[in-house]
Amino acid sequence: MVQPLLRFLGLHDATSDERRATLWVSVMFFCALSSTFLLRPLRDQFGVHQGVEELPALYSLTLLATVVAVLPFWWLANRMPSRRFVPIVLHLCAAAFVLLALGLNVIGDYDWSRLPWLGGVFWGGFSAVNVIVPTMVWIHAVEHFHRDQARRLFGLVAVGGTLGAVFGSWASSFLTGTAHAPLWLSGAAAAALLEFAFLAFALSRPACVRMKEAGEPGGAAAPQAATGGVLEGFRVLLRDGYAQRIGVYMMLLGVLATSFYAAQTELVGEQIKAGKAQHQWLASAEFWGQGLVLVLQLFWTGRLMKRLPGAVLLVSLPVVSVLGLGIWWLAPTAAAIFFVQIGRRGTQYAFEKPAREVLYTPLSLETKHKVKFLLDTFAFRLGDLLGAVLQLQLRDWKLTTGGIVLVTIGVAVVWIALGLSLGRRRAWQRTS
């Protein structure tokens, strides 16, 4: 019974330390994404409440919150190894969710006007945390898994995160609809889940260290802090063309994500009026999208990562996005965008994201810690802002849905070309 299960999970040829490390990092990812996906539908409901015309302002808050987060993180990364700064970041995010719970207790049932500043702070702060928390998991993973281990095991780590996203989305819908729980309980539960993520991180450390030492010639000391000053991430980015291309790729990822988010915000706001109904609709979309991710990851992600060139997986999301844009053009309804978003979620988290994380495995510690954090947060959120400005401008120009779709497809084509370029570069690194 045990061997068939290990074979199904792709762990039959893994060492005991690889299995332990993969298990606990997966649990860490489960708790981290459970926390953020529990709150994500509420954040999106506030976006629907504000409307498409306010998206540039909201994404400006997101970018500001991200900038505020990046420099302190670099300061930490420059002075201590990840075994110390990852717990600090997780505890700070948990504390922020406790403060959010206090604010949600004041506004009651979606009455954002009771604390006019809370919605904007929640949007900007949560949008930053939403990428910071998963980045902590992947920084921990890419530091200890070498390239071959990443190709074999990152798919399973991603499954842990997807289970967390499914659970968090379900919990959001359950608390809102079935249990009729107050909104503050979601904030408190999210904070508790981040503390569980820290516990899983601590339990993963011994196996991760032994695994890394065994994978390097003559053994390796525990990872040290990244070198260079607080702004070393910018310096590395300016001189590393490969990292620059990943940065542009992340920006285009944000631009397209915001394009679909704008369509979703517009259609849900027009066709679903009550705040609680919007919250449940958004939670359901996340639940079914992450459910699809789970199925794909269990049966396809690991196999495809071993057999297909990285370029194929990197362009899977922009290709599916082009198809989704066509569906939005032909059927501009909330029901259509519901299924499009499910398809995009499945493709992104089952195929594109694991392939993207492998891009970092051969790079230096400074790139893994500082540049990766910069790209996963600032570059991605800058893309969000650019996408929001683009979508609002296209609507100000009175373009039809078809015109908006054609312009957005043009952006997706550039994204596809860049993904192919990055995939070929990674293949060259693997064989050089």
N, C-alpha and C positions, 0 to 999 in steps of 0.2 A: 504493500500500500504506500509506503514512504517513497520508494524509488520511482513509481509512476508519477507521484505528485511532484517530486523534485525534477523529473524529466519534463513534465508539463510546464513547470515554472522556469525551466532553463537552468536549474541549479545542480543537475546531476553530475556535471564535471567541474563544479566549483569546490574550492577548498572550504574547510570549516570556517575560517576567518572571513572569506568572501561571503559565505552564507549569512553569518552573524552581522557583518557590516551592512550587507544589502537589506536584511530584515529590519534592523534598527533605523537605518536611514529612510527606509520606506515608511516606517511608523512615524518618524519625525515629519516626513512629507505629508502623511495622512493628517496628523494633528494640525500642521501649519495651514493646509488648504481647507480643512474643516472650519478653521477659525475664520479665514477670509471669505469663504463662500457662504458662511452663515450670515454675514453682513452685506455681501455684494448685492443681493436683490433689493435691499433697503436703500443702498447708495443709488442704484439704478432708478428706483422709484422717485427719489428726490430729483434725479435728472429729468425724468418724465414730467414731474411737477413743474420744473423750471422751463422746459421746452427747448427746441433746437436753437432758437435765437440766443439762448444763454450759454450754449456749449463752449464757445471760445473763452468766455469769462471763467467758466468752471475749469476748463483745461489749463487756463493760465494759473489758477489757484493750485492745480495739480503740479504744474511745472515748478511753481514757487516752492511748494512743499518738498518736492524732490530735490531741488537745489539746496534747501535747508538741510536735508538729510544726507546729501552726498559728502559734503566737506567734513562733518563730524565723523562719518563712517571712515573716510580716508585717514583722519587723525587717529582713530582707533586702530585701523589696519596697519598704520605705520609704526605703532608702538607696542603691538602685541600680536601673537599668533591667533589664528581663527578659533582655536579652542577657548580663547578668552573673549574675543569680540563678538562671536556669534551669540553666546548666551546674553551678553549685555544688550544687543539689539533686540533679541526676543523678549527680554524682560521690559525694555522700554516700550515696545509695541503693545505688550499686554497691559502696561500701565495706561497707555493711551486709550485702549478699549474700555478700561474701567471708567475713565473720565467721560468717554462717550456714553456709557450706560447711565451715568448721572444726568447728562444732558437729555437723553431720550426719555428719562423718567419725567422730565419737565414738560416736554412737548406733547406727551400723551399719544393720542391716536392720529398720527400723521399731521398734526397741526404745527407745521414748521414755523408759522408766524409767531408762536409763543417765544421762541428764541431765534430771531431772524439771522443771527450769525452762525448758528449751529450747523445748518445745512451746508453752507459753503465750506466751513472748517471740516466737517465730516467728509464732504466730497473730495476736497484737496488732500486732506491727511490720509483718508482711507485709500485713495487711489495711489498714493506713494507707498503706503504699507502693503498694498495688494501686490506690488512687485518686489518690495524689499524682503518680505518674509520668505517667499519661494526662492529668492536669490540667495538667502542664507543657507538654505538646504543645498542648493547646487554648488555654492562655494565650498561647502564642507565635502560634497561628493567629488567634485573634480580635483580637489587637492589630494585625495587619497586613492582614487581609482585611476590606474593608468589606462592608456588608450584601449588596449584589448579588453580589459575588464569593463570599461565603459560601454563598449559595443555589445558585450554579453549581458551586462547587468543593469544598465541604465533604464532599459525598458521596464524591468521589474520595479525599480525605484519609482518610475513614473506611474506604475499601477497603484502604488501606495498613495501617491498624490491624488490620483483620480478617484480612488475610493473615498478619500477625504473630501474631495469636491462634491461627489454624489451625496455623501452623508451630510455635509454642510448645507447643500441646496435643499435636501429633504427636510432637514431640521428647520430651516428657515420657513418652508411652506407649512410644516407641522405646527410650529410655534405660532405662526400668524393665523392659519386657518382652523386647524383641528383643536388646538389647545387654547386659542384666543389669549395667548400670553402677552403681557405688556412688552413694549418694544425694548425696554431697558434690559430685559432678561437675555436678549440676543447679544448685547454688548458684554454682559458679564460672562456668558458662556464662551464667547470668542476669546476673552482674556484667559479663561481657565484652559482652553485648548492650546493656547500658545505656551502655557507653562508645561503642559504635557509634551509639547514638541521639544522643549528644553530637556525634559527628562529623557526622552528617546535619544536626543543628541548625546547626552552624557553616557548613556548605555552603549552607544555605537562607537565611542572613542577608542576603547582598547582594541577591538577587532580591526578598526580602520588603521590604527597606527601599525599593528603587526602586519596587516596586509600590504601597506605601503613599504615597510621595511623589507618584506620578503620579495617585493617586486622590483627592487633596485639593486644594482650590483654592489655587493659588500654590505648591504643593509643601508638604512638611511635614518638619520636623526629625525626626531619629531619636527614637523614643519615650523619654521621660525616666522617672525613677522616680515612682511614685505619691506624692501629697502626703498630709499628715496624719501623725498619730502612729502608734505601733504598734497602737493599738486603733481606728484609723480605720475598719476594716472593720465593727466593731460599731456605730459611730456612723452610718455609711452605711446599714447594715441597719435600724437603729431608725427612721430617718426616711424610708426608701424602701419604700412599700407594695408596689411591684412586686417588689423584691428579696425582701421577706418572703414573698410568695406563692410565688416560686421556691424559697425555703427550705423551706416546708411541703411543696411538691411533692417536693423531694428527700427529705424525711423519710418521706413516704408511699412513695416508691420503695424506700427501705431497709426499711420495715415489710413490704412485700409480698415483697421479695427474700428476707428472712429467713424468712417464712412458708413459701416453697417450699424454702428451704434446710433448715429443720427437718424438713419431710416427707421430703426426700431423705436427710438424715442418719439419720432413724428407719428408713426402709425399707431403705437400703443396709446399715446396721448389723445389721438383723435377718436379711437374706436373703443377704448376702455376708460371709463371716467373715474370710478372710485379708487382711492388710494390703496385700500386693502386688496382690491381686485387686481390692480396693477402689480402690487408686491407679489401676490400669488402667481400671476402670469409669468413674471420675470423669474421667480424661483423655479417654476415648472420648466421653463426653457433651459435654465442651468442644469436642473436635475436630469432631463432627458439628454441634453448635450453631453454631460459628463458620463451618463450611462452608456452612450455610444462609444465614448472614449474608452471606457472600461472594457467593453467587448472587443474593440479593436486592439487594445494593448494586450489583452490576455491571449488572443489568437493570432495577431499579426505583427505587432510592433517589433518584438525580439527577432522574429524570423526575417522580416524585411530589412532591419538594420544590419543583419549579418549578410544578406544576399544582394541588396540593392546598393548602387552608388549613393553616397551622401547627397549628391546634387538632386536626385530624384525625390528624396524625402524633403529636402529644403524647399523645393518648388511646389510641393503638394498643396500647401495652404494657399498660395497665390492663384494656383490653377482652380482650386475649388472656389475661391473668392470670385473669380471671373464667372464661373457657372452661377454662383449665387447672385451676382449682379444682374445676370440675364433673367433669373427667376424674379427678382425684385422688379425689373422692367416690365415683365409680362404680367405679373400679379402683385401690384403694390398694396398688399393687405397685411394685417398683423399675423394672420395665420401663415402666410407665405414666409414672412421674415422669421417666424418661429422655427420653421423647418430649416431655413437657410442657416440660422444661427446654430442650430443643433449640428448640422453638417460641418460648419466651420470649427466648432468646438472639438468635434471628433477628430478632424484632420490635424488641427494645431497641436493638441496635447498628445495624440497617439503617434504622430509621425514627424511633424515639423520641429517641435520643441526638443524631443530627445536627440534628433540629428543636429540641431543647433548647439546643444550643450557639448556634443562631442568635438565641436570646433575648438573648444578651449583646452582640451586635455593636453596637447603637446606644448602649451605656451608657458611662459615664465610665471613665477609666483606673483610678481607685480601685476602682470596682465590678468591673471585669474582673480586676484583680490580687487585691485583698484579699477582696471579698465572694464572688467566684466560688470562690476557694480555700476560703473558710470553708464555703460551701454544698456544694461537691463533696466535702469531707472531713468536717467536723464534723457538718453537718446530716444528711448521708447516713448516717454511722456512728451518730449518735444514733437515727435511724430503725431501723437494724439492731438496736440495743439494745432499743428499744421493741418491735420485732417479736419478738425473742427472749423478752422478758418476757411479752408477750401470748400467744405460742404455748405457753410453759411453763405459764402460768396457766390457759389453756383446758384443757390436759391435766390439771392438778391438780384442776380442777373435774369431771373425769371425763366431759367432753363426748365424744360420739361423733365420728367423722370428719365426719359431716354437720353437726353443730353447729359444729365448728371452721371448716369451710368457709363456713357462712353468716355467721359473725362476720367472717371475713376478706373475704368479698365485700362486706360493708358498708363496710369500709375502702377497698376498691377503688372503690366508687361515689363516695366523697368525692374520691378521687384523680382520677377521670374528670371530675367537676365542676370541679375546680381546673385541670386541663389545658385544658378548654374555655375557662375564664376567661383563662388566660395566652395561649392562642392568639389569642383575640379582641383582647387588648391589643396583641400584636405586630403584628397586621394593622392596628390603628389607628395604631401608630407608623409603619408603612411608608407609609401614605397621608397622614399629617398633614404 
